[in-house]
């Protein structure tokens, strides 16, 4: 796999990036491409480890050592075929995935992991540039039809696979444009939207039909979909945000992270805001003291966006203490490590504060002006589970003209689905499915965050593919023609 001693000959390297002082002046992507020789060397670091734990770490089961080896040998077209066989959208994951495969890389035990994610991106970009990514309409149509509700990564992956299987696929999206959170939740500086559009052009040329500005449960009933299609796949995500219950929550100047990001993405694309969605998120952060509650990827995206809008100061607050810089003795490889990370947006500016619990919001004239928080510590309880305990110190008060709530998501917005069809939900509010992605209603399936809860893009694509395989098998009355996960094929490298 690659060069046998490549991991000793070459160090891990990342592509260069435009300086932070320059890139915060626009919303364009800032990661520069690898040169072919740089990609070759990084692919050559993939060692002959015997058991490729990276494959097990990838929800898609991507055959990572295969395409690393092919990149090292300068066989990019063959590398593309290997990558395309397990991942419908490597141009998305190569930009947005947190790379659990790299955490599971054998080199990551005591050295720096192979640069898997960015090699994946380089393969995909080379494939588009060389014209290797072409429409592949199915040769035979089955005559069966499938409706997919939601056009995020899970819905698009299910659509692509079911269309390849020969079914007639229609994707319904409530927003004016296709892409779900890929388009409206991911800032352009992480993925410009023409990357989505070129993939949608391929899917449309292959026969997938997209209907936008259609809210199922409002503009069209779920019951009508069940009556009109042979199967329905629910891929609506888990968009209900976690709220903040403290005095002062009713002040103006407070918005949810996804509303804030969606508004900016529409500004960048020149798309007008929908009147019913206009809110505090429409305000720019220019000249404001911004506080972001939440230290995850969404909070980081809000940080990068506020800096680009010209905020005076941006502070990102996290409830828990800062994690350690390296794996602890209890946090063992190849599991995803709970370590301190700094995102590209956090390197651009702003301040990060940890172990702070918001207790009160202060306002003036009906608008938020300050946030009050209490320092906390994590201590074991009598039952052995950690608990948050207030530290006996003076509260921390931060100036705040705009408060962005980025504390995660709780469940899908699925009340109409539950009301119309009687689809069962889990105690946490997700759509209940079995291991076959079937819901409690025959012919209705769920994939991605809608049934899993808020998770990674790579899990959404994997779920979309696996749900499509089950739908195909059920429509055929037996075995699916679609492939299993790469890691389920008995592959050992």
VOGU-3710 file (C-alpha; in Angstrom, 3 decimals, decimal comma):
1> xxxxxxxxxx> 0,000/0,000/0,000  1,860/3,056/-1,200  5,602/2,916/-0,625  6,593/0,419/2,120  8,823/2,963/3,830  6,885/6,046/2,718  5,705/6,877/6,225  9,374/7,150/7,243  10,490/9,008/4,140  7,764/11,666/4,057
11> xxxxxxxxxx> 6,019/13,566/6,837  2,307/14,309/6,912  1,603/17,502/4,999  -1,491/19,595/4,355  -2,180/21,879/1,397  -1,358/25,524/1,827  -4,157/27,952/2,646  -4,711/31,615/1,994  -3,647/33,679/5,040  -6,381/34,344/7,592
21> xxxxxxxxxx> -5,973/38,107/7,192  -6,807/37,723/3,496  -9,480/35,034/3,505  -11,740/36,679/6,109  -12,314/39,390/3,493  -14,476/37,060/1,375  -16,534/33,870/1,495  -14,524/31,828/-1,005  -12,797/28,517/-0,272  -9,245/29,072/0,928
31> xxxxxxxxxx> -7,585/25,630/0,878  -5,190/25,434/-2,063  -4,991/22,156/-4,045  -2,168/19,678/-3,634  0,173/19,398/-6,579  0,145/15,895/-8,152  3,588/15,252/-6,661  2,464/16,324/-3,190  -0,552/14,029/-3,451  1,693/11,170/-4,588
41> xxxxxxxxxx> 3,944/11,525/-1,550  1,042/11,703/0,862  -0,543/8,641/-0,731  2,830/6,919/-0,494  2,760/7,309/3,312  -0,023/4,693/3,484  1,792/1,804/5,129  1,295/-1,935/4,605  -0,439/-2,215/7,964  -2,070/-5,599/7,344
51> xxxxxxxxxx> -5,462/-4,672/8,814  -6,678/-1,340/7,389  -8,403/0,143/10,425  -9,075/3,279/8,376  -11,644/1,273/6,408  -13,342/0,218/9,642  -13,271/3,824/10,876  -15,060/5,049/7,747  -18,866/4,651/7,883  -18,840/4,172/4,106
61> xxxxxxxxxx> -16,148/1,510/4,215  -14,095/3,447/1,667  -11,233/1,322/0,308  -8,699/3,869/1,411  -5,425/1,903/1,009  -6,454/1,002/-2,559  -6,780/4,560/-3,751  -3,823/5,795/-1,707  -1,686/3,239/-3,496  -3,076/4,220/-6,895
71> xxxxxxxxxx> -2,423/7,919/-6,227  1,148/7,077/-5,244  1,514/5,245/-8,576  0,023/8,264/-10,406  -2,997/6,228/-11,529  -5,609/8,842/-10,669  -8,358/7,526/-12,934  -8,165/4,096/-11,318  -8,082/5,804/-7,920  -11,273/7,634/-8,877
81> xxxxxxxxxx> -13,009/4,386/-9,814  -12,051/2,856/-6,458  -13,284/5,922/-4,557  -16,490/6,273/-6,586  -17,415/2,645/-5,907  -18,154/3,347/-2,238  -18,801/7,104/-1,983  -21,318/8,990/-4,107  -19,994/12,431/-3,165  -16,270/12,463/-2,310
91> xxxxxxxxxx> -16,104/16,107/-3,368  -18,358/16,814/-0,349  -16,715/14,543/2,198  -13,235/15,611/1,073  -14,159/19,109/2,251  -16,547/18,534/5,158  -15,894/15,187/6,831  -13,999/15,275/10,174  -12,147/12,169/8,946  -12,740/9,375/11,477
101> xxxxxxxxxx> -10,643/7,314/9,065  -7,578/9,369/10,001  -8,241/8,860/13,715  -8,262/5,094/13,007  -5,128/5,148/10,809  -2,477/2,775/12,178  0,119/5,525/11,860  -1,979/7,563/14,277  -0,965/5,268/17,128  2,328/7,091/17,569
111> xxxxxxxxxx> 2,843/9,228/14,446  0,835/11,541/12,196  -1,968/9,881/10,222  -2,074/9,666/6,452  -3,706/12,747/4,900  -6,729/10,715/3,796  -9,445/13,359/3,564  -7,517/15,772/1,367  -6,260/13,005/-0,915  -9,925/12,078/-1,367
121> xxxxxxxxxx> -10,703/15,661/-2,342  -7,805/15,748/-4,817  -8,979/12,531/-6,486  -12,505/13,914/-6,855  -11,369/17,286/-8,202  -9,021/15,595/-10,690  -11,909/13,379/-11,810  -14,169/16,363/-12,523  -11,364/18,272/-14,253  -10,481/15,317/-16,487
131> xxxxxxxxxx> -14,085/14,533/-17,382  -14,154/11,155/-15,645  -17,346/12,086/-13,799  -20,045/11,488/-16,385  -23,770/10,779/-16,221  -24,526/7,058/-16,101  -28,263/6,656/-16,658  -29,598/3,182/-15,897  -29,887/0,940/-18,952  -33,222/-0,478/-17,824
141> xxxxxxxxxx> -36,010/1,103/-15,808  -37,978/-1,043/-13,359  -41,195/0,927/-13,616  -41,218/1,455/-9,834  -41,191/4,940/-8,303  -39,622/6,334/-5,131  -40,189/9,687/-3,428  -37,356/11,084/-1,342  -38,142/13,925/1,038  -35,084/16,054/1,760
151> xxxxxxxxxx> -32,115/16,814/-0,472  -29,247/16,772/2,001  -26,469/14,179/1,765  -28,680/11,268/2,909  -31,465/12,096/0,472  -29,110/12,689/-2,450  -27,199/9,457/-1,778  -30,441/7,474/-1,639  -31,612/9,173/-4,841  -28,388/8,402/-6,694
161> xxxxxxxxxx> -28,397/4,734/-5,678  -32,073/4,077/-6,346  -31,799/5,783/-9,719  -28,791/3,595/-10,570  -30,955/0,594/-9,679  -33,416/1,686/-12,369  -36,248/3,148/-10,292  -37,922/6,467/-11,070  -36,782/8,852/-8,315  -38,282/12,204/-7,351
171> xxxxxxxxxx> -36,630/14,325/-4,636  -38,763/16,888/-2,792  -37,067/19,886/-1,146  -38,862/22,609/0,821  -36,196/25,237/0,081  -35,952/27,007/-3,323  -32,731/25,147/-4,186  -31,544/21,566/-3,779  -28,844/20,625/-1,284  -30,372/20,821/2,182
181> xxxxxxxxxx> -27,832/21,788/4,821  -25,040/21,305/2,284  -26,312/24,421/0,561  -27,927/26,386/3,367  -25,987/25,291/6,460  -22,378/25,027/5,234  -20,604/28,374/4,683  -19,170/28,982/1,232  -15,679/29,319/2,674  -15,884/25,595/3,471
191> xxxxxxxxxx> -17,664/24,568/0,271  -18,660/26,865/-2,558  -22,066/26,030/-3,923  -20,994/25,396/-7,501  -19,549/22,154/-6,098  -23,127/21,075/-5,316  -24,511/22,361/-8,619  -22,132/20,351/-10,787  -23,091/17,156/-8,945  -26,801/17,969/-9,258
201> xxxxxxxxxx> -26,319/18,378/-13,013  -24,951/14,816/-13,129  -27,888/13,446/-11,120  -30,417/15,250/-13,303  -28,763/13,971/-16,468  -29,034/10,479/-15,004  -32,780/10,911/-14,587  -33,346/12,079/-10,992  -36,216/14,589/-10,769  -36,072/17,456/-8,262
211> xxxxxxxxxx> -39,106/19,386/-7,037  -38,187/22,442/-4,939  -40,200/24,818/-2,733  -42,451/21,905/-1,787  -42,933/21,393/1,953  -44,312/17,897/2,527  -46,919/18,050/5,250  -47,911/21,566/4,196  -47,825/22,074/0,405  -48,415/18,389/-0,206
221> xxxxxxxxxx> -49,502/15,685/2,211  -47,440/12,701/3,276  -50,461/10,541/2,527  -50,447/11,625/-1,110  -46,811/10,569/-1,433  -47,547/7,123/-0,037  -50,452/6,784/-2,478  -48,513/8,072/-5,502  -45,153/6,312/-5,055  -44,119/2,719/-4,466
231> xxxxxxxxxx> -41,790/3,795/-1,638  -41,021/6,937/0,354  -37,651/7,743/1,948  -37,688/10,373/4,700  -34,376/12,262/4,817  -35,424/15,514/6,471  -32,484/15,810/8,861  -32,672/16,734/12,539  -33,191/20,465/12,353  -34,868/21,244/15,681
241> xxxxxxxxxx> -32,213/23,236/17,596  -31,492/23,005/21,311  -32,733/26,193/22,977  -31,506/28,217/25,954  -33,789/28,504/28,995  -32,489/31,426/31,048  -33,846/34,843/32,077  -33,557/37,285/29,178  -34,099/34,712/26,418  -36,934/36,870/25,032
251> xxxxxxxxxx> -34,600/39,770/24,203  -34,003/40,778/20,587  -30,596/40,001/19,114  -30,687/36,228/19,740  -30,864/33,671/16,944  -30,253/30,011/16,238  -27,044/29,093/14,435  -28,690/27,481/11,428  -30,917/30,512/10,836  -27,837/32,730/10,978
261> xxxxxxxxxx> -25,844/30,556/8,563  -28,781/30,134/6,203  -29,252/33,899/5,975  -25,594/34,475/5,096  -25,541/31,687/2,523  -28,498/33,322/0,830  -26,677/36,651/0,820  -23,657/35,065/-0,846  -25,776/33,362/-3,506  -27,984/36,397/-4,092
271> xxxxxxxxxx> -31,060/34,415/-3,082  -33,795/36,413/-1,381  -34,810/35,384/2,121  -38,194/33,744/2,505  -40,525/36,190/4,342  -41,605/33,643/6,946  -37,977/32,977/7,880  -36,889/36,599/8,323  -35,598/37,065/11,863  -32,696/38,360/13,916
281> xxxxxxxxxx> -30,456/36,070/11,872  -30,849/38,498/8,949  -28,710/41,057/10,787  -25,041/41,220/9,968  -22,517/40,927/12,788  -20,657/43,977/11,492  -19,548/46,193/14,356  -21,125/43,932/17,007  -19,885/41,996/20,006  -20,893/38,442/19,127
291> xxxxxxxxxx> -21,149/35,516/21,529  -21,612/31,968/20,209  -22,866/29,274/22,569  -21,448/25,939/21,400  -17,963/24,796/20,531  -18,746/22,291/17,767  -18,525/22,528/13,990  -21,681/24,622/13,682  -20,428/27,112/16,257  -17,113/27,270/14,438
301> xxxxxxxxxx> -18,902/27,987/11,152  -20,740/30,843/12,866  -17,412/32,175/14,163  -15,879/32,237/10,684  -19,012/33,877/9,308  -19,098/36,598/11,993  -15,435/37,417/11,405  -16,095/37,799/7,683  -19,074/40,044/8,392  -16,799/42,386/10,360
311> xxxxxxxxxx> -17,726/41,669/13,973  -15,897/43,787/16,558  -15,342/40,791/18,844  -16,395/37,152/18,645  -16,369/34,884/21,696  -17,187/31,180/21,531  -18,365/29,629/24,793  -18,320/25,938/25,595  -20,075/24,342/28,540  -17,487/21,644/29,265
321> xxxxxxxxxx> -13,817/22,124/30,180  -11,261/22,043/27,376  -10,319/18,463/26,444  -6,698/17,270/26,725  -4,255/17,861/23,848  -3,597/14,118/23,453  -5,460/10,859/23,997  -5,913/9,886/27,601  -5,194/6,376/28,871  -8,932/5,677/28,749
331> xxxxxxxxxx> -9,372/7,085/25,236  -7,810/4,344/23,152  -7,010/4,115/19,444  -8,704/3,496/16,984  -11,785/5,200/18,494  -12,422/8,850/17,706  -10,367/10,726/20,326  -11,757/13,375/22,670  -8,857/15,807/22,256  -8,489/19,566/21,910
341> xxxxxxxxxx> -8,986/20,673/18,307  -8,753/24,039/16,614  -10,775/24,593/13,455  -9,716/26,774/10,535  -12,244/29,413/11,655  -10,885/29,391/15,212  -7,407/30,032/13,807  -8,741/33,155/12,109  -9,590/35,039/15,288  -12,018/35,354/18,141
351> xxxxxxxxxx> -11,740/33,962/21,654  -12,679/30,549/23,061  -13,811/30,145/26,652  -14,492/26,825/28,365  -16,393/25,529/31,403  -18,940/28,328/31,413  -22,679/27,892/31,899  -24,908/30,770/30,786  -27,187/31,861/33,642  -28,727/35,174/32,554
361> xxxxxxxxxx> -28,966/37,561/29,594  -29,026/41,313/30,173  -30,665/43,814/27,846  -31,264/47,461/27,216  -34,236/48,801/25,308  -35,417/45,264/24,581  -32,114/44,178/22,968  -29,422/41,961/24,396  -26,343/43,774/25,666  -24,521/41,282/27,900
371> xxxxxxxxxx> -24,309/37,600/28,793  -23,717/36,389/32,340  -22,155/32,965/32,936  -21,016/30,875/35,868  -17,764/28,941/35,910  -18,302/25,220/36,384  -16,299/22,072/37,075  -16,950/18,433/36,236  -17,025/16,118/39,230  -18,030/12,473/39,641
381> xxxxxxxxxx> -21,394/11,865/41,267  -22,316/9,081/43,637  -23,443/6,987/40,698  -20,096/7,426/38,990  -21,400/9,613/36,171  -19,875/13,085/35,833  -21,933/16,087/36,882  -21,538/19,826/36,400  -20,900/21,766/39,589  -20,826/25,566/39,888
391> xxxxxxxxxx> -17,491/27,007/41,012  -17,778/29,506/43,838  -16,501/32,504/41,929  -17,902/35,778/40,671  -19,928/35,321/37,452  -18,339/36,167/34,116  -20,078/38,965/32,220  -19,413/39,399/28,493  -20,614/42,247/26,249  -23,027/40,787/23,711
401> xxxxxxxxxx> -24,945/42,516/20,925  -25,679/39,314/19,005  -26,065/35,885/20,633  -25,926/32,839/18,373  -27,200/29,544/19,798  -25,134/26,676/18,371  -25,768/24,050/21,027  -26,696/21,221/18,714  -29,916/19,700/17,419  -32,424/17,524/19,205
411> xxxxxxxxxx> -34,689/15,828/16,634  -36,321/16,117/13,204  -39,264/18,409/12,608  -41,624/15,507/11,902  -44,939/16,307/13,563  -46,880/16,259/10,276  -45,329/12,904/9,359  -46,317/11,459/12,715  -49,792/12,974/12,576  -50,660/11,927/9,012
421> xxxxxxxxxx> -49,070/8,496/8,791  -48,682/7,477/12,412  -44,937/6,929/12,018  -43,431/5,954/15,361  -40,638/7,985/16,950  -37,960/7,139/19,467  -37,961/8,527/23,039  -35,475/11,155/21,815  -37,821/12,217/18,996  -36,023/10,647/16,030
431> xxxxxxxxxx> -37,963/8,590/13,489  -37,918/4,999/14,716  -36,486/2,463/12,258  -35,138/-1,039/12,429  -31,724/-2,108/11,078  -33,387/-2,258/7,647  -34,292/1,482/7,726  -38,016/0,626/7,584  -40,317/2,786/9,694  -43,476/1,504/11,391
441> xxxxxxxxxx> -45,433/2,331/8,205  -45,061/-0,112/5,279  -43,324/1,425/2,294  -41,905/4,330/4,296  -38,194/4,434/5,193  -35,979/6,937/6,985  -32,268/7,707/6,554  -29,629/10,048/7,890  -30,082/12,435/10,798  -33,871/11,994/10,725
451> xxxxxxxxxx> -33,461/8,535/12,250  -29,906/8,704/13,626  -29,927/12,109/15,245  -27,530/14,907/14,298  -24,356/13,270/13,007  -21,655/13,427/10,327  -22,033/13,910/6,586  -20,294/10,578/5,998  -22,899/8,780/8,154  -25,682/10,516/6,217
461> xxxxxxxxxx> -24,297/9,310/2,885  -23,801/5,814/4,285  -27,359/5,709/5,632  -28,729/6,970/2,324  -26,915/4,231/0,443  -27,967/1,490/2,862  -31,589/2,650/2,962  -31,626/2,664/-0,846  -30,350/-0,902/-0,868  -33,203/-1,999/1,399
471> xxxxxxxxxx> -35,795/-0,111/-0,661  -34,461/-1,720/-3,839  -34,593/-5,193/-2,283  -38,171/-4,661/-1,111  -39,309/-3,314/-4,487  -37,759/-6,317/-6,211  -39,262/-8,711/-3,732  -35,885/-10,158/-2,850  -32,249/-9,264/-3,336  -30,988/-5,784/-4,192
481> xxxxxxxxxx> -28,743/-5,114/-7,169  -27,007/-2,345/-5,216  -23,634/-2,964/-3,512  -23,109/-3,394/0,208  -20,781/-1,170/2,201  -17,148/-1,462/1,135  -16,167/-2,843/4,536  -18,934/-5,486/4,339  -17,573/-7,057/1,168  -14,985/-9,228/2,879
491> xxx> -12,174/-6,938/1,709  -8,874/-7,225/3,526  -6,637/-5,002/1,424
//
